[in-house]
Amino acid sequence: MWDDLAQIEQRFHYSGERTRYLAFPLGGIGSGGFSISGSGRLIDWSLRNRPALQSFNGYSHFAIKAERDGELVDARVLNGPYDLNPAGAPGMRKMFDGFGHGANRQTMVGVPHFKQVDFYGRFPTADLVFADERFPGAVRMTALSPFIPHDDRNSSMPVAMIEFEIVNTTDGPLTYRLAGTLGGYGSNSGDHRFVEKDGVKAIHLLSADSNPDPSQQGDLTIATDAEEVEHTDYHFRGQWFDDLAVYWKEFARPGALPTRSYDKPRSRHMYAQPEHATLGAKLTLAAGERRKVRFVISWSFAQGDIYWAFRDKPDSPTSADQATPHWTNYYSTIWPDSLASARDALARWDDLAGRTLAFRDSFFGSTLPAEVKDAASSTLALLRTATVIRLQNGELWAWEGQHTNDGSCEGSCTHVWNYQQALSHLFPAIERTLRETELSYNMLPSGGLTFRQKLPLGNGFDIIGPCADGHFGAIIKTYRDWKLSGDSEWLATWWPKVKKALEYAWSPENPDRWDPEKSGILSGRQHQTLDMELFGPNSWLGSFYVAALLAASEMAEAVGEGDFSAMTRKMGEAGARYIDSELFNGKWFFQKIDLGDRSVLEPFDVGRNAGVLADNFMDVYWSEEFGEIKYQMAGGCISDQILGQWQAEVAGIGTFLSPEHVATALKSVHQHNFRASLDDHFNPCRNYAFEGEGGLLIATYPEGVRQPMVAAPYAEEVWTGIEYMAASHMIMHGLVEEGMDVVRAARNRHTGEQRNPWNDIECGSYYARSMSAWQLVNAFSGLSADFVAKTLEFKPQAEGDYVLFWSAGQGFGTLRRQGSKIQLSVDGGKLSAREVLVDGKTTQLNGTLSAGQTIELGNA
């Protein structure tokens, strides 16, 4: 029926039990959105500037009916079989919905629907094929939101673009009516208006509720450019189940959709259901004919409530006696309401969808392993969710992830966002806003960079202070973003703050005493992403420091500060030598600490609570019972042991540790930390992988290595963000099969049968660290982009013929080898470089390459 779908790799074809946990996000970057479940239901309506996972927007859905000679043949909701707990699922009211109340009626399970749905998910698009022998025809849904690398404006549109293709599979003509029903999400009483202009027919859903809070004000639109349109502006007003009951009776009969309107607000609905409206398209198809119809669902909730503004810590309750401030969404500065964005999406459909599909087809047309394509593309979906916010001027602000109804750990947490490499390569302009706001609003007078950012921007500092990984990561990423942009003026603007941040490492005002002697060796107290602090030299955070010193050296040289450049290079080289000689045991890198030496802690016992804990410092870190320092890694083999070296290679700084030591350490991570099965693994922490599933452990203590009685928190856990990072580093150093063991294990936990492929969890759903997966793509191509020098270099980890995807600077495309011939294509954006190198062989470029252009790079 659809040949293009038949060609899709099986990993991306979900059917049967593999559709159970699917939730495919739709929406713009930082605009919020909703998801499509594996059965075609519209779920997780996170439109109003905060998460709303496991939620419904009333009974919003699409439905179709077929008529012949004025008689109804069949009518069905475009959903598949029920895929939630039959005893009950989350609902609006605990006395009428939820566990113990039966299958959730908002899923439309009690309405005739299709027996089978095949779901083809290749981010940023989803295709669903609905099949049922009782329905006279075939229906395909294609859903997308604009996602166009290097075009952050259009990729932030608050819209879902949904196209249906209907095929008349009978031997006679049929009239089909395809209808979209949309609820006025979050409001009780609607003010619905049908409008038609320039070929676009829409129902604009405003609220008739009286609410002065700007964060509660907004609107939604459902629109189509179909030729023949019918509309029901309001569903029947009643209580109990009247609205749905009357709607289906009216729909599941021959003829047009009924018209209905009301001229005053409705009373409070007892089930807290919003008011609904339905927009339908009428199509008459001859036998065997097929036709498409387009719908857009859009939303606009311009003001977000900073509901967490007055919490002391991420898990503190929100104060009820203070009015919270608001932020303004970037998208609302471009599209004044949902009607405007819906019209724009339909007017520019071919361009927006075409460029989105160009990215999808370029990426999925590569010869990258299916698991790599799965990991790298699926984790991008979180950019469409409430994990991220785009502020008024386009700045990105983010959570670490999402709880069900609020964000998880606020403030663009730098030691989590350190790992992700997707934005810097796909949307570098957005990534640079993270540097700009961090350096503008996170920097203490001393130069220390706090690692959680408060809103409104400039509204004070987080109470914990700088963390070593996030602090030095900011310096490394400034270097990376300078190289990827080629914008030396941008570097010059931010260099004074970058320099001040680095100087904080040896500043007398640094209470953590990272490197008071300017030795290049990180020591003292080091807060980090395991939510506690390490003490003394260690390769994990020490490699961050070395990478930051070497990055600063090159940046200082570029801005004309030769003395500072020479000093920081000397310090970085000394630090690298120390890690290589003193923190490598012949098999892996480690933390150098005497766990029994209480004096290590004493300089830092200054009456301050310990990190995120309420206990005093010494009680937290010293165990009288075991006579040892707690929460350390010591001699263990940790998957993050040379994370700073990975960051340096990704940023283009290069390898500063012994390549032989790096390769040996990565092999040890695979040997000791990777488990093909966790069936007998002891994990007292959070269980993100378990039983017969495979995974990469955060830390292990091989035979003969002393394991702390109380190790660092989470040491026994599995985090996909670390898995993808470690796997990409292995691949970058030629350990392709070892890296792929890790990637396969992670993606085999996300097949739809047991977890949602588009939701890697850690401390909550849609967790940002997982976007480290993008480096897997760069690892296989060996991508290194330096647009200061105007070079794009590849060192592919592939033999024979290949097609590899790349994205950097201002464009994306593929690198293709066929026989002895190598070609570079630009499939979107543009490439402005002087030369392209493949395995050391250089090709000079003559001017800028635009989308659709291909050049020959000579023989392999």
Summary of the structure (lengths in Angstrom):
residues: 860
radius of gyration: 27.9
end to end distance: 40.4
largest distance: 90.3
contacts: 3178
relative contact order: 0.09
helix: 29%
strand: 26%
